[in-house]
C-alpha cells in the first residue's frame, strides 16, 4: 500500500513541476509576442521581482469619532 502512495505522490510532484514550467513558458511567449524578442526579458525580470507595499511610518489614515488621524497597532492618534 505504501508503494502506491509513494508512486502517487511522486507523480503529483512531477505534474505540479511540469505545470509550473508550462506556466512560465506561456508567460514568456506572451511577453515575446507582445513586446518583441529583445524587450521581453525586461518584463520577465520585472514580473519576478517582489512588489513591496509602500508603508507610512505613522500608520493608516483613518477617521475616528469625527476626527482624522492615523491608526497604528490598533491605536488611534488624531492629527
Secondary structure, DSSP 8 states (H G I E B T S, - for coil): -HHHHHHHHHHHHHHHHHHHHHHHHHHHHHHHHHH-TTTHHHHHHHHHS-------TT-EEEEETTEEEEEETTEEEE-
